[in-house]
Amino acid sequence: MKNEDLATTRVEEATRRIPSIGLLGFAAGSVIASAALMALGRKQAALFVGQWAPTVIAFAIYNKIVKTFSAPYDEQQRVKHGDNASILKSTEEWRSQETLRPQS
């Protein structure tokens, strides 16, 4: 990733490969499993499994942010994805966009 250290880059590259629906399914499954364990009278296990859902949802949110808002690797990738793909623009690009906006 651009402007990130090696560890952050590797984590973001790894999390991009995880499908969001899989994380949401896992969170929903932990809620269902927790309810089933509670119904079976296994309160400690139910509480343990039930606490997975918010953690997985937080990870899913991070995953979505990484997929959606990560900076492109280089100029060619930014151009391929359009003008709104990155906030990392040169001064000339910002000035040209400002002149194209209609004045009110």
Backbone bond lengths (Angstrom), bond angles and torsions (degrees), N, CA, C in turn:
res aa  C-N    CA-C-N  psi(-1)  N-CA   C-N-CA  omega(-1)  CA-C   N-CA-C  phi
1 M - - - 1.445 - - 1.517 109.85 -
2 K 1.268 114.50 150.65 1.444 121.34 177.27 1.530 108.62 -76.37
3 N 1.312 117.95 136.87 1.463 124.30 176.97 1.523 113.98 65.78
4 E 1.300 119.75 22.68 1.455 122.78 178.69 1.520 109.42 -127.93
5 D 1.339 115.76 157.07 1.450 118.75 176.73 1.527 110.15 -80.38
6 L 1.319 116.39 173.36 1.463 121.72 -174.23 1.524 112.21 -63.37
7 A 1.322 117.58 -42.21 1.470 120.68 -178.67 1.529 111.01 -62.91
8 T 1.329 117.28 -46.37 1.460 121.11 179.72 1.525 110.63 -63.24
9 T 1.302 116.94 -40.78 1.455 121.21 178.25 1.513 111.09 -59.82
10 R 1.311 117.30 -46.32 1.472 120.44 -179.19 1.518 112.02 -65.58
11 V 1.327 117.22 -40.19 1.469 120.35 178.41 1.524 109.92 -63.45
12 E 1.322 117.44 -45.89 1.465 120.60 -178.76 1.523 111.66 -66.05
13 E 1.312 117.65 -38.11 1.464 119.73 177.32 1.522 110.84 -65.30
14 A 1.322 117.25 -38.06 1.467 120.81 179.19 1.524 111.42 -70.13
15 T 1.336 117.27 -41.93 1.467 119.38 -177.72 1.525 112.46 -71.82
16 R 1.314 117.58 -24.49 1.474 119.82 177.14 1.521 112.28 -61.90
17 R 1.321 116.86 -29.12 1.467 120.90 -176.53 1.525 112.96 -77.74
18 I 1.324 117.57 -13.97 1.461 121.00 -177.77 1.524 108.45 -84.07
19 P 1.337 117.83 123.25 1.464 119.18 -179.90 1.533 110.69 -70.69
20 S 1.313 116.63 138.23 1.458 121.82 -178.89 1.525 111.86 -61.32
21 I 1.319 117.43 -37.43 1.460 120.56 -178.95 1.528 110.62 -64.94
22 G 1.308 117.29 -31.38 1.457 120.56 177.02 1.519 112.02 -65.12
23 L 1.331 115.59 -41.62 1.460 119.67 178.07 1.523 111.31 -66.44
24 L 1.327 116.50 -42.55 1.463 119.95 178.66 1.523 111.01 -65.10
25 G 1.314 117.03 -38.45 1.463 121.12 176.79 1.520 111.64 -64.14
26 F 1.318 116.29 -40.35 1.461 120.42 178.42 1.529 110.65 -64.60
27 A 1.329 117.09 -41.88 1.469 120.90 178.76 1.530 110.65 -63.63
28 A 1.331 116.65 -45.21 1.468 120.21 178.66 1.531 110.38 -63.71
29 G 1.319 116.35 -39.95 1.462 120.46 178.18 1.518 112.29 -62.57
30 S 1.334 116.86 -37.11 1.468 119.15 178.93 1.524 111.11 -68.58
31 V 1.326 117.69 -34.34 1.470 120.57 176.45 1.533 109.85 -66.63
32 I 1.313 116.72 -44.72 1.468 120.86 179.63 1.524 110.49 -64.80
33 A 1.318 117.06 -43.63 1.459 120.64 178.64 1.528 110.90 -63.54
34 S 1.317 117.00 -38.44 1.455 120.95 178.04 1.527 110.74 -63.76
35 A 1.325 117.06 -43.01 1.471 120.64 178.27 1.527 110.86 -63.58
36 A 1.322 116.33 -40.15 1.468 120.02 179.43 1.525 110.71 -65.58
37 L 1.330 116.41 -42.81 1.461 119.89 178.46 1.532 111.27 -63.86
38 M 1.311 116.63 -38.51 1.461 120.05 178.09 1.523 110.64 -65.15
39 A 1.341 116.57 -40.33 1.456 120.52 178.49 1.531 111.60 -65.39
40 L 1.312 116.21 -28.86 1.467 120.69 178.62 1.539 112.28 -84.09
41 G 1.329 116.34 -0.98 1.454 120.02 178.00 1.516 115.01 85.84
42 R 1.307 117.90 11.33 1.479 121.69 179.75 1.528 109.00 -98.83
43 K 1.329 115.08 73.45 1.455 121.77 -172.34 1.532 113.33 -60.86
44 Q 1.332 118.02 -45.30 1.465 121.03 -178.70 1.527 111.20 -60.98
45 A 1.316 116.72 -45.92 1.471 120.61 178.89 1.521 110.67 -65.40
46 A 1.334 116.78 -38.14 1.465 120.64 179.62 1.524 111.28 -63.40
47 L 1.324 116.27 -42.99 1.465 119.79 178.13 1.524 111.64 -65.63
48 F 1.324 116.44 -39.33 1.464 120.89 179.08 1.533 111.06 -62.88
49 V 1.322 116.30 -50.08 1.464 120.66 -178.16 1.529 110.62 -68.90
50 G 1.319 117.57 -35.89 1.464 121.22 179.97 1.512 113.28 -64.42
51 Q 1.323 116.76 -25.83 1.467 119.65 179.42 1.521 113.01 -78.55
52 W 1.298 118.11 -7.54 1.464 120.40 176.77 1.528 111.22 -70.85
53 A 1.323 117.58 -35.03 1.472 121.38 -173.35 1.527 113.36 -56.47
54 P 1.348 120.36 -52.34 1.467 117.84 -179.19 1.529 113.24 -64.37
55 T 1.322 116.33 -32.90 1.465 119.71 178.08 1.523 110.68 -66.16
56 V 1.318 116.44 -44.36 1.467 120.90 179.97 1.528 110.50 -67.06
57 I 1.341 117.38 -38.51 1.468 120.67 177.81 1.529 109.98 -63.59
58 A 1.327 117.70 -41.48 1.469 120.49 177.27 1.532 110.30 -61.97
59 F 1.321 117.00 -41.18 1.460 120.88 176.96 1.534 110.68 -64.75
60 A 1.341 117.23 -37.90 1.474 121.08 178.35 1.525 110.73 -64.30
61 I 1.319 116.66 -38.94 1.468 120.49 178.04 1.528 109.86 -64.64
62 Y 1.322 116.78 -45.54 1.467 120.31 176.63 1.524 110.84 -58.99
63 N 1.322 115.66 -43.65 1.459 121.57 179.54 1.531 110.61 -58.78
64 K 1.331 116.96 -44.19 1.467 121.05 -179.44 1.525 110.79 -66.82
65 I 1.318 117.04 -39.77 1.467 120.24 178.28 1.531 110.34 -63.46
66 V 1.314 117.10 -43.44 1.463 120.90 179.40 1.523 110.31 -62.26
67 K 1.317 117.07 -42.82 1.470 120.15 -179.30 1.526 111.66 -68.09
68 T 1.310 117.02 -35.55 1.459 120.90 -172.41 1.522 113.47 -87.89
69 F 1.317 117.36 -43.39 1.455 120.26 -168.85 1.516 115.39 -111.82
70 S 1.323 118.22 10.36 1.460 118.32 -179.02 1.527 110.40 -70.81
71 A 1.309 114.38 146.03 1.461 120.21 -178.80 1.521 110.39 -71.87
72 P 1.334 117.70 145.95 1.459 120.25 176.49 1.528 110.96 -67.24
73 Y 1.324 115.60 156.17 1.456 120.71 -178.50 1.523 112.20 -70.24
74 D 1.306 116.86 -36.32 1.448 119.34 -176.85 1.527 109.89 -152.63
75 E 1.305 116.52 178.80 1.462 122.61 -177.14 1.527 111.81 -63.77
76 Q 1.318 118.05 -37.60 1.474 120.47 179.77 1.520 111.55 -62.81
77 Q 1.326 116.55 -41.06 1.460 119.65 178.97 1.532 110.61 -67.19
78 R 1.333 117.78 -39.13 1.462 120.84 178.49 1.518 110.83 -62.40
79 V 1.327 116.70 -44.41 1.465 120.93 179.65 1.526 110.32 -64.23
80 K 1.325 117.49 -39.02 1.455 122.07 179.58 1.531 111.41 -60.40
81 H 1.322 117.47 -36.11 1.455 121.46 -176.26 1.521 113.57 -94.99
82 G 1.288 118.02 0.30 1.456 120.41 174.54 1.515 113.86 98.86
83 D 1.325 114.61 173.30 1.458 121.31 -176.04 1.517 113.37 -66.23
84 N 1.313 118.18 -28.80 1.455 120.64 -175.55 1.529 113.03 -92.53
85 A 1.317 118.01 9.84 1.460 121.49 -176.54 1.516 112.83 -72.76
86 S 1.312 118.28 -24.12 1.457 119.34 -175.42 1.517 110.43 -147.53
87 I 1.321 115.23 146.68 1.461 119.48 173.26 1.522 110.58 -86.11
88 L 1.325 116.38 -4.85 1.457 121.29 -178.61 1.521 109.76 -86.67
89 K 1.306 116.06 81.64 1.466 121.29 -178.45 1.517 108.98 -115.89
90 S 1.309 114.11 156.09 1.455 118.57 178.09 1.529 109.68 -76.98
91 T 1.315 115.64 164.31 1.461 121.42 180.00 1.519 110.94 -59.59
92 E 1.330 117.09 -38.51 1.464 120.76 -179.46 1.530 111.13 -64.00
93 E 1.333 116.58 -38.58 1.460 119.82 179.24 1.526 111.05 -65.78
94 W 1.325 117.38 -40.71 1.466 120.17 178.75 1.530 110.39 -64.80
95 R 1.322 116.69 -42.42 1.472 120.18 -179.82 1.521 111.17 -64.34
96 S 1.334 116.97 -41.00 1.463 119.24 -179.85 1.521 111.05 -66.70
97 Q 1.316 118.13 -35.01 1.472 120.70 177.44 1.525 110.67 -68.45
98 E 1.336 117.27 -37.93 1.455 120.74 179.87 1.524 111.39 -65.45
99 T 1.325 117.99 -35.84 1.458 120.31 179.70 1.525 111.84 -73.63
100 L 1.326 117.59 -24.14 1.457 120.82 179.35 1.525 113.57 -80.93
101 R 1.327 117.56 -17.54 1.466 120.86 -179.76 1.521 110.14 -73.30
102 P 1.344 115.75 140.21 1.468 118.36 178.25 1.532 110.55 -70.41
103 Q 1.305 116.08 139.34 1.464 121.43 179.36 1.521 109.12 -84.69
104 S 1.356 116.50 136.65 1.466 119.18 -179.00 1.497 111.78 -102.87
